[in-house]
Amino acid sequence: MSFHSTAAQLVTVAAEGENGGNHESLSPYLTGGGALFVLLLLLWITTRFNRDR
């Protein structure tokens, strides 16, 4: 497969998926806020276990 044929196939796949890619029950703000909360929680847990530095 050449780069050109791969790019053409990706463009075709992207064009077919334009009709409503988002699920109606997923809120981007809720998803982003949840991910931020989980990452901050993991950061807090990591700093609690790493008291020697």
MOPAC internal coordinates of N, CA, C and O (Angstrom, degrees):
PM7 1SCF
backbone

  N    0.0000 0     0.00 0     0.00 0    0    0    0
  C    1.4517 1     0.00 0     0.00 0    1    0    0
  C    1.5254 1   109.19 1     0.00 0    2    1    0
  O    1.2310 1   121.43 1   -48.28 1    3    2    1
  N    1.2873 1   114.87 1   131.72 1    3    2    1
  C    1.4543 1   119.17 1   177.76 1    5    3    2
  C    1.5279 1   109.37 1   -90.27 1    6    5    3
  O    1.2310 1   121.99 1   -11.86 1    7    6    5
  N    1.3003 1   113.80 1   168.14 1    7    6    5
  C    1.4605 1   119.92 1   179.44 1    9    7    6
  C    1.5343 1   110.65 1   -62.86 1   10    9    7
  O    1.2310 1   120.96 1   140.87 1   11   10    9
  N    1.3309 1   115.76 1   -39.13 1   11   10    9
  C    1.4672 1   120.33 1  -178.03 1   13   11   10
  C    1.5322 1   111.54 1   -64.86 1   14   13   11
  O    1.2310 1   119.99 1   135.46 1   15   14   13
  N    1.3171 1   117.62 1   -44.54 1   15   14   13
  C    1.4709 1   118.98 1  -179.12 1   17   15   14
  C    1.5210 1   111.10 1   -69.62 1   18   17   15
  O    1.2310 1   120.21 1   144.96 1   19   18   17
  N    1.3258 1   117.21 1   -35.04 1   19   18   17
  C    1.4644 1   120.10 1   176.58 1   21   19   18
  C    1.5169 1   110.88 1   -64.61 1   22   21   19
  O    1.2310 1   120.46 1   136.07 1   23   22   21
  N    1.3301 1   116.73 1   -43.93 1   23   22   21
  C    1.4641 1   120.73 1   178.75 1   25   23   22
  C    1.5314 1   110.74 1   -63.56 1   26   25   23
  O    1.2310 1   120.17 1   140.77 1   27   26   25
  N    1.3071 1   117.28 1   -39.23 1   27   26   25
  C    1.4658 1   120.11 1   179.17 1   29   27   26
  C    1.5257 1   111.10 1   -65.12 1   30   29   27
  O    1.2310 1   120.16 1   140.77 1   31   30   29
  N    1.3103 1   117.29 1   -39.23 1   31   30   29
  C    1.4695 1   119.95 1   178.16 1   33   31   30
  C    1.5196 1   111.22 1   -67.27 1   34   33   31
  O    1.2310 1   120.07 1   141.33 1   35   34   33
  N    1.3294 1   117.47 1   -38.67 1   35   34   33
  C    1.4613 1   120.01 1   178.30 1   37   35   34
  C    1.5230 1   111.62 1   -65.93 1   38   37   35
  O    1.2310 1   120.16 1   142.03 1   39   38   37
  N    1.3192 1   117.30 1   -37.97 1   39   38   37
  C    1.4591 1   120.63 1   176.84 1   41   39   38
  C    1.5262 1   110.18 1   -63.98 1   42   41   39
  O    1.2310 1   120.10 1   139.87 1   43   42   41
  N    1.3179 1   117.41 1   -40.13 1   43   42   41
  C    1.4609 1   121.30 1   178.71 1   45   43   42
  C    1.5270 1   110.89 1   -63.90 1   46   45   43
  O    1.2310 1   120.18 1   136.06 1   47   46   45
  N    1.3135 1   117.26 1   -43.94 1   47   46   45
  C    1.4710 1   121.31 1   179.28 1   49   47   46
  C    1.5203 1   110.15 1   -64.74 1   50   49   47
  O    1.2310 1   119.97 1   138.29 1   51   50   49
  N    1.3221 1   117.65 1   -41.71 1   51   50   49
  C    1.4606 1   120.90 1   179.86 1   53   51   50
  C    1.5237 1   111.48 1   -66.14 1   54   53   51
  O    1.2310 1   120.01 1   142.86 1   55   54   53
  N    1.3236 1   117.59 1   -37.14 1   55   54   53
  C    1.4678 1   120.55 1  -179.50 1   57   55   54
  C    1.5211 1   111.31 1   -70.06 1   58   57   55
  O    1.2310 1   119.95 1   147.03 1   59   58   57
  N    1.3191 1   117.70 1   -32.97 1   59   58   57
  C    1.4606 1   120.53 1   180.00 1   61   59   58
  C    1.5211 1   111.92 1   -73.65 1   62   61   59
  O    1.2310 1   119.94 1   155.38 1   63   62   61
  N    1.3116 1   117.73 1   -24.62 1   63   62   61
  C    1.4542 1   120.60 1  -176.45 1   65   63   62
  C    1.5092 1   114.34 1   -92.66 1   66   65   63
  O    1.2310 1   119.11 1  -162.63 1   67   66   65
  N    1.3317 1   119.30 1    17.37 1   67   66   65
  C    1.4548 1   121.09 1  -176.04 1   69   67   66
  C    1.5193 1   113.69 1   -77.82 1   70   69   67
  O    1.2310 1   119.12 1   163.54 1   71   70   69
  N    1.3066 1   119.28 1   -16.46 1   71   70   69
  C    1.4618 1   120.39 1  -174.58 1   73   71   70
  C    1.5302 1   111.31 1   -88.04 1   74   73   71
  O    1.2310 1   120.75 1   -95.83 1   75   74   73
  N    1.3292 1   116.17 1    84.17 1   75   74   73
  C    1.4551 1   121.96 1   172.64 1   77   75   74
  C    1.5038 1   114.69 1    73.75 1   78   77   75
  O    1.2310 1   119.86 1  -110.46 1   79   78   77
  N    1.3029 1   117.87 1    69.54 1   79   78   77
  C    1.4453 1   120.88 1  -179.67 1   81   79   78
  C    1.5214 1   113.81 1   -80.01 1   82   81   79
  O    1.2310 1   120.19 1   163.92 1   83   82   81
  N    1.3208 1   117.24 1   -16.08 1   83   82   81
  C    1.4627 1   120.42 1  -177.52 1   85   83   82
  C    1.5158 1   110.35 1   -93.31 1   86   85   83
  O    1.2310 1   121.03 1   -38.17 1   87   86   85
  N    1.3150 1   115.64 1   141.83 1   87   86   85
  C    1.4528 1   120.77 1   175.51 1   89   87   86
  C    1.5188 1   108.07 1   -80.87 1   90   89   87
  O    1.2310 1   119.95 1   -39.94 1   91   90   89
  N    1.3021 1   117.71 1   140.06 1   91   90   89
  C    1.4564 1   121.21 1  -173.50 1   93   91   90
  C    1.5174 1   113.35 1   -66.28 1   94   93   91
  O    1.2310 1   119.60 1   152.00 1   95   94   93
  N    1.3198 1   118.36 1   -28.00 1   95   94   93
  C    1.4532 1   119.73 1  -175.82 1   97   95   94
  C    1.5275 1   112.95 1   -86.94 1   98   97   95
  O    1.2310 1   119.69 1   174.28 1   99   98   97
  N    1.3309 1   118.19 1    -5.72 1   99   98   97
  C    1.4517 1   120.32 1  -179.29 1  101   99   98
  C    1.5215 1   110.50 1   -95.84 1  102  101   99
  O    1.2310 1   121.16 1   -58.88 1  103  102  101
  N    1.3346 1   115.38 1   121.12 1  103  102  101
  C    1.4513 1   120.41 1   175.69 1  105  103  102
  C    1.5266 1   108.46 1   -95.56 1  106  105  103
  O    1.2310 1   119.60 1   -51.91 1  107  106  105
  N    1.3324 1   118.37 1   128.09 1  107  106  105
  C    1.4567 1   119.09 1  -179.50 1  109  107  106
  C    1.5263 1   112.65 1   -63.68 1  110  109  107
  O    1.2310 1   120.20 1   146.70 1  111  110  109
  N    1.3312 1   117.22 1   -33.30 1  111  110  109
  C    1.4612 1   119.82 1   179.07 1  113  111  110
  C    1.5239 1   111.55 1   -69.99 1  114  113  111
  O    1.2310 1   120.68 1   140.40 1  115  114  113
  N    1.3301 1   116.31 1   -39.60 1  115  114  113
  C    1.4553 1   120.20 1   178.26 1  117  115  114
  C    1.5293 1   110.76 1   -67.48 1  118  117  115
  O    1.2310 1   120.32 1   138.43 1  119  118  117
  N    1.3244 1   116.99 1   -41.57 1  119  118  117
  C    1.4590 1   121.04 1   179.15 1  121  119  118
  C    1.5258 1   110.62 1   -64.99 1  122  121  119
  O    1.2310 1   120.34 1   133.80 1  123  122  121
  N    1.3262 1   116.95 1   -46.20 1  123  122  121
  C    1.4686 1   120.75 1   179.28 1  125  123  122
  C    1.5156 1   111.87 1   -65.59 1  126  125  123
  O    1.2310 1   120.60 1   138.88 1  127  126  125
  N    1.3327 1   116.47 1   -41.12 1  127  126  125
  C    1.4650 1   119.97 1   178.56 1  129  127  126
  C    1.5209 1   111.50 1   -65.74 1  130  129  127
  O    1.2310 1   120.56 1   141.33 1  131  130  129
  N    1.3227 1   116.53 1   -38.67 1  131  130  129
  C    1.4641 1   119.77 1   177.32 1  133  131  130
  C    1.5210 1   112.04 1   -65.97 1  134  133  131
  O    1.2310 1   120.83 1   139.04 1  135  134  133
  N    1.3324 1   116.02 1   -40.96 1  135  134  133
  C    1.4663 1   119.59 1   177.93 1  137  135  134
  C    1.5235 1   110.82 1   -65.17 1  138  137  135
  O    1.2310 1   120.16 1   138.79 1  139  138  137
  N    1.3348 1   117.30 1   -41.21 1  139  138  137
  C    1.4648 1   120.82 1   177.92 1  141  139  138
  C    1.5218 1   110.83 1   -62.81 1  142  141  139
  O    1.2310 1   120.46 1   137.52 1  143  142  141
  N    1.3272 1   116.73 1   -42.48 1  143  142  141
  C    1.4606 1   120.66 1   179.08 1  145  143  142
  C    1.5280 1   111.24 1   -62.06 1  146  145  143
  O    1.2310 1   120.36 1   135.01 1  147  146  145
  N    1.3269 1   116.92 1   -44.99 1  147  146  145
  C    1.4676 1   120.68 1  -179.93 1  149  147  146
  C    1.5200 1   110.72 1   -63.61 1  150  149  147
  O    1.2310 1   120.01 1   137.66 1  151  150  149
  N    1.3253 1   117.59 1   -42.34 1  151  150  149
  C    1.4688 1   120.06 1   179.57 1  153  151  150
  C    1.5249 1   111.87 1   -66.07 1  154  153  151
  O    1.2310 1   120.49 1   139.95 1  155  154  153
  N    1.3401 1   116.66 1   -40.05 1  155  154  153
  C    1.4631 1   119.08 1   177.29 1  157  155  154
  C    1.5311 1   111.27 1   -67.16 1  158  157  155
  O    1.2310 1   120.52 1   143.54 1  159  158  157
  N    1.3319 1   116.61 1   -36.46 1  159  158  157
  C    1.4610 1   120.16 1   176.29 1  161  159  158
  C    1.5226 1   110.86 1   -64.07 1  162  161  159
  O    1.2310 1   120.13 1   136.90 1  163  162  161
  N    1.3272 1   117.36 1   -43.10 1  163  162  161
  C    1.4647 1   120.41 1   177.43 1  165  163  162
  C    1.5221 1   111.39 1   -64.49 1  166  165  163
  O    1.2310 1   120.06 1   142.46 1  167  166  165
  N    1.3240 1   117.49 1   -37.54 1  167  166  165
  C    1.4595 1   120.49 1   176.83 1  169  167  166
  C    1.5186 1   110.70 1   -64.44 1  170  169  167
  O    1.2310 1   120.37 1   137.77 1  171  170  169
  N    1.3236 1   116.90 1   -42.23 1  171  170  169
  C    1.4580 1   120.65 1   179.44 1  173  171  170
  C    1.5303 1   110.96 1   -64.42 1  174  173  171
  O    1.2310 1   120.20 1   135.92 1  175  174  173
  N    1.3362 1   117.22 1   -44.08 1  175  174  173
  C    1.4603 1   121.23 1   178.61 1  177  175  174
  C    1.5301 1   110.63 1   -61.98 1  178  177  175
  O    1.2310 1   120.52 1   137.59 1  179  178  177
  N    1.3392 1   116.62 1   -42.41 1  179  178  177
  C    1.4664 1   120.75 1   179.98 1  181  179  178
  C    1.5174 1   111.05 1   -62.52 1  182  181  179
  O    1.2310 1   119.97 1   137.84 1  183  182  181
  N    1.3280 1   117.66 1   -42.16 1  183  182  181
  C    1.4682 1   119.55 1  -179.75 1  185  183  182
  C    1.5239 1   111.44 1   -71.00 1  186  185  183
  O    1.2310 1   119.33 1   152.18 1  187  186  185
  N    1.3290 1   118.89 1   -27.82 1  187  186  185
  C    1.4731 1   120.29 1   178.12 1  189  187  186
  C    1.5255 1   110.42 1   -70.58 1  190  189  187
  O    1.2310 1   119.64 1   143.61 1  191  190  189
  N    1.3239 1   118.29 1   -36.39 1  191  190  189
  C    1.4649 1   121.53 1  -179.21 1  193  191  190
  C    1.5207 1   112.82 1   -82.16 1  194  193  191
  O    1.2310 1   119.67 1   168.13 1  195  194  193
  N    1.3106 1   118.24 1   -11.87 1  195  194  193
  C    1.4611 1   121.14 1  -176.26 1  197  195  194
  C    1.5304 1   109.72 1  -111.93 1  198  197  195
  O    1.2310 1   120.55 1  -120.78 1  199  198  197
  N    1.3321 1   116.56 1    59.22 1  199  198  197
  C    1.4593 1   120.95 1  -176.53 1  201  199  198
  C    1.5285 1   113.19 1   -80.63 1  202  201  199
  O    1.2310 1   119.30 1   169.39 1  203  202  201
  N    1.3161 1   118.94 1   -10.61 1  203  202  201
  C    1.4583 1   119.99 1  -176.26 1  205  203  202
  C    1.5195 1   112.95 1   -78.40 1  206  205  203
  O    1.2310 1   118.97 1   176.08 1  207  206  205
  N    1.2894 1   119.56 1    -3.92 1  207  206  205
  C    1.4741 1   120.65 1   179.68 1  209  207  206
  C    1.4972 1   111.43 1  -111.80 1  210  209  207
  O    1.2310 1   120.10 1   180.00 1  211  210  209

